């Protein structure tokens, strides 16, 4: 345990996001880092870390929804027979899937 640690440099302390070279947080970088192993099913031990972060609760919940594939995309709503059309509202070209919303859609 480090007690009374003082930096020898006069540098401002900042938060960085390790999955991005620039150190800036983005939903796209989070999704990409979480799903680089697309063939592996995520289990509870893979996403429990989300609740231990210092991120705002809304972002924690959003990341949890991504891990659980619980975002109400049009594809998910069609699968549950809630709506009939799963075309993306933004581009109106592709189906609105989780991957499309977070990574592919302009």
Secondary structure, DSSP 8 states (H G I E B T S, - for coil): ---S---SS--------TTSTT----HHHHHHHHTSSTTS---HHHHGGGGGSSS-HHHHHHHHHHHTT-S--HHHHHHTTS-S--B-TTTSSSB--HHIIIII--
